[in-house]
């Protein structure tokens, strides 16, 4: 499985961005996909998850009500819609996939910078 993120950039506080993660390869094996982020000097943290079968979602408390994870199965793409962005959302955002046989896949990351 290969993952390619896009959509990062610079935005003012209160603005919005939409990240995309296009999956290719053995996408049928994906059990769930997530977005993680890592700010400078901090550990990588889980932001949101969407399951392949049910489509159920989970969010970190810090982004609930502001971020929405979704998917387009026809395009093998997962999105992260980020609204009401805050400077503390500044980080490199990574797409992650877990296969049904417990393999882990990561994208290359995309930078999101929120200015105050």
C-alpha positions in Angstrom: 0.0 0.0 0.0 1.3 3.4 -0.9 -0.1 6.6 0.6 0.3 10.1 -0.9 -0.9 13.2 1.0 -1.7 16.6 -0.4 -3.5 19.8 0.6 -1.3 21.2 3.3 -0.3 24.9 3.3 -0.4 28.1 5.2 -3.6 29.5 6.5 -4.7 32.1 9.0 -6.3 31.2 12.3 -10.0 30.5 11.9 -9.5 29.3 8.3 -9.9 25.9 6.7 -7.9 23.4 4.8 -8.7 20.0 3.4 -6.1 17.3 3.3 -6.2 14.3 0.9 -4.6 10.9 1.2 -4.7 8.8 -2.0 -4.0 5.1 -1.4 -2.8 2.7 -4.1 -1.6 -0.9 -4.3 -3.4 -3.5 -2.1 -6.1 -1.1 -0.9 -8.5 -4.1 -0.4 -6.4 -5.1 2.6 -6.8 -1.8 4.5 -8.7 -2.2 7.7 -8.7 1.4 8.8 -7.0 4.7 7.9 -6.0 7.6 10.2 -4.5 11.0 10.2 -1.7 11.7 12.6 0.2 15.0 13.2 3.6 15.9 14.7 4.5 19.4 15.8 8.1 20.4 16.3 9.5 19.0 19.5 6.4 16.9 20.2 5.4 13.3 19.8 3.3 12.2 16.9 -0.4 12.2 17.9 -3.5 10.5 16.5 -6.0 13.0 15.1 -8.7 11.0 13.4 -9.6 7.5 12.2 -12.1 6.0 9.8 -12.8 2.3 9.5 -13.0 0.7 6.0 -16.0 -1.5 6.7 -18.4 0.5 8.8 -17.1 3.9 8.0 -17.1 4.7 11.8 -14.9 7.5 12.9 -13.0 8.6 16.0 -11.4 12.0 16.8 -8.9 13.3 19.3 -10.6 15.6 21.8 -8.5 18.5 20.6 -10.1 18.4 17.1 -13.7 17.2 17.8 -16.2 19.5 16.2 -13.6 21.2 14.0 -12.1 18.4 11.9 -14.0 15.8 9.8 -12.5 12.6 8.4 -14.2 11.1 5.4 -13.5 8.8 2.5 -14.2 8.3 -1.2 -14.1 4.5 -1.8 -14.2 4.9 -5.6 -11.1 7.1 -5.5 -9.3 5.2 -2.6 -8.9 8.5 -1.0 -9.4 9.7 2.6 -9.9 13.3 3.5 -9.4 15.5 6.5 -11.5 18.6 6.5 -10.1 21.1 9.0 -12.1 24.1 10.0 -11.6 26.8 12.6 -7.9 26.2 12.5 -5.8 27.3 15.4 -2.1 28.0 15.6 -1.7 24.9 17.8 -2.9 22.8 14.8 0.4 23.6 13.1 2.2 20.4 12.4 3.2 17.9 9.8 0.2 15.8 9.1 0.7 12.1 8.1 -1.7 9.6 6.6 -1.6 6.1 8.1 -3.2 2.8 7.0 -3.4 -0.5 8.9 -4.0 -3.6 6.9 -6.0 -6.6 8.0 -2.8 -8.5 8.5 -1.5 -5.8 10.8 1.0 -4.1 8.4 1.5 -0.4 9.0 1.8 2.1 6.1 2.7 5.8 6.3 2.6 8.7 3.9 5.4 11.2 3.5 3.6 14.0 5.4 2.2 17.4 4.5 2.9 20.6 6.4 0.1 22.6 7.8 0.9 26.0 9.2 -1.7 28.2 11.0 -0.7 31.8 11.6 -2.1 33.9 14.4 
